Amino acid sequence: MLTVSPILSAQPSSLPSIGGSGGLISGQQEADIGQQVMTSIRRSAPQIQDPLVYDYLSAMIYKLVPSAPLDNRNLSLVLIDSPALNAFAVPGGVVGVNGGLFLSATTEQQFASVLAHELAHLSQRHFARRMEQQETSAPLTLAGMIAGIVLSAVTQSDVGIAAIAGTQAMAVQNMLAYSRAHEQEADRVGMDILASAGMDPRGMPEMFEIMMRQNRLQGNQMPEYLSTHPLTQSRVADTLNRAEQYPGERIPDGQEYHLIRSRLQVHYAKSPSAAVDVFESYLNQEDAKRNDAIRYGLAVAYQENRQFSAAEKILADLLDTNPGRITFQVTLAEVLSDQERYDEARALLKQALARNPGNYPITWALAGIEIADGNGAAAASYLKDLARQRPTGDQIWLRLAEAEGMARNIVGVHRARAEYEVLMGDFRSAQRQLRQAQEKLPAGSTERQVVNERLGDIASRIQDANRP
């Protein structure tokens, strides 16, 4: 099972990358590390909440993971809202990327190469191997220390520093930076993952060239990814030579990558009007006239700039030539909803959902339309479906609580809030929410029995957390 968790400031981060774990860390300790890091990120890190971006990233991870030699394929995916080029992997199966990776990687093959490289670090248990070299003997405290470092890195603040003593922080930070040998091994394994998954291994040296170029342009301020992934010109040359040894022709990008990249270019633009100017200038170039990704980016820029008629026209044209493409359908429905044309948006998305049952972006957009149109019960029904699919989606539970409140289902509000608090790591608050739900349910009812069982689970987790 692959569990992917969705994630507005745009501050650069120095997020460390961490490999997998080995003999010094048990499977349970590794899981605890991942869980604690996820909780810290949910609480304080800026995250991208866009379901279309999440859905693309999830699909790419699903494509790569079967080719990765991972012992544990139960991964959690995190999207950090930062324009800096960065990615990371944490023991316990947490894989994260910054939105800025989409900005820096000009092709899907380059983008996939960074994910494959991080999966390779996990599969080769590089973090544990560094622990063994340094004879570290405190794995029990490791989860909190890593969570603190990750949190302070992604928030660019001292929020996480309280979790770490100075000398411990330095020791762990030293372990976060991979050795050249580990980087070379991750390059080799990552390129094998790419080739096996039907992606182009040449994307990796191309991505390294981009990083080196950014490093030269930024002078003393290197791209954050390079602070924990040492890169040299000889390593770039090595990966280029290795890539050429793989058989086959160049593999073309999928269209969806470039659509999502355009969407994030709008997200990180200085302003909606600036995004409009940029994409209009792109479209004025002769070879871009029929480029769907550029036209789509302009439509999203128009939407953000409240030029709804212009956005609607482009999206309708795109759907004429790409009928059934979910990204165009969801974005057009958003534009219709922005104009309070809820019936049209609802009809469009219901047809799309009938063709794509359970699709996350479609279902999320439908829930949003129902909330905007005052139909809390209908929104709650869609969100319950999503919560069953993705029980670690904190924003799903939060929005479900909103929909249940609109529908005047107070028990539903308490239950949804309880699940949200669990994901935030606040088990006492979750317990209070469930007790309030319990009080409002008749004795002997099926729902009360479900709440009672969940209360028992929460009580066990509180007891475990309080053990020395």
C-alpha positions, 0 to 999 in steps of 0.5 A: 500500500502506498499512502500519500499525504497532501500538503502559503508562503514561498520561502526557500528551505534547507530541508535535509535529505535522509536515507533509509535505516538499517540494523541500529533502528528497528522497523517500529523505530523507523515507523515512529521516525516517519510518523513524528516527522509527518506530524511535525510537517502537518503542524507547521510546514507550509504545504501545497494543498492542490489535489491536481498537483498531489494526484500527478505526484502520486501517480509518478511515485506509483510508477517508480516504486515497483521498480525500487528495491524497497523493503517497505513500500508503505510510503507517505508523500509530502508536498512542501510549498517552497519555490526552492529546489529540494527533495528529501526521504526520511526513515519510515517511508516519508518522501517529500518534494518542494514545489520548486522541483517542478519549476527547476525540472524542465522535463518529466524525465528530470523530475522523475530522476530526483524522485528515483534518487531519493527512493534509491537512498531509502532502498540502500538504507544510507542513513543507517549506514552513516549511523553505524559508521559514527557508532550512534547509540541513541535511536530512541531519541532520533525521531524527535531530533530528525523531526526538529531538524526537518521542521526548522528547515522547511519553516525557516524558523527556530520552531523545531530547534527546541526539540534538539540539543545543540551537539545532538543537532550537529551530529544528526545534521552531519548524518543528513549529508550523504557521502560521495560514495552513497551519492554514487550508489543512489545515482546508479540505483536511481538510474536503474529504477528509472529505466525499469519504470520506463523513464529515461535515465538521461534525465538524471545527468540533465537534472544535475546540470541544472543544479550545477548551473543554479549553483554557479548563478547563485554564487555562495548560496547553493541550491538547498538540495546540494547542501546534503547531496554533494555534486561535482562535475565528475559525478555529472560526467559519470552519470552522463556516461552511465545513462548512455549505456542504457538501450532505447531512444529518448522517452517523451514526456507525458503531457500532464507533467507540463500542465502541472508545471504550468499550474505551479508557475502561476502559483509561484508568480509574483502576482496573478497579473504577472502570471498573465503577462508571462504566459501571454508572452509565451503564447506570442512565440510562434512555436507555442501557439498550439502548446496545450501546457502554455495555453492551460497556464494562461487559463489558470493565470486568467482564473487567478486574475479573475478574468473568468471569461478568458479562462473559460474560453481557453479551457473549453477549447482545450476540452474540445481537443482533449475530451475527458482530461481531468485537469481541464475538467476540474479547472473549468469547474473551478472557474464556473464555481468562482462565478457561482455557476454551481449547477454547470460546475456540478454537472461537468464534474458528476459526468467526470466522476462517473467516468473516473470513480473515486478520483481525488481531484474530481471528488474534492472539487465536487465537495468544494462546489457543494460547500460553496452552494450550501449543501453540507450533507452532499459535501460530507458524502463526497468527503467521507468517500475521500477519507476512506481512501486517504485516512491520513489526509488531514485536510480531508478531515478538516473539510469534512468537519466543516461540511458536517457542521453545515449539515448540522451533524454535530456527531459528524463534526466531532468525529471528523475533528478527532481524526484531524487531531490524531494526525496533528499528534494531539491525542488528548484533543481527539479524545475530547472530541470523541467523548463529546460525540459519544455523549450525543449517541444513543446507548447500543447504537452501531455508531456509538460502538464505533466511537467507543472502539476509536476511543479505546485506540486513542487511549492506547496511543496516549498510554504508549506516548506516556511510557518512558 
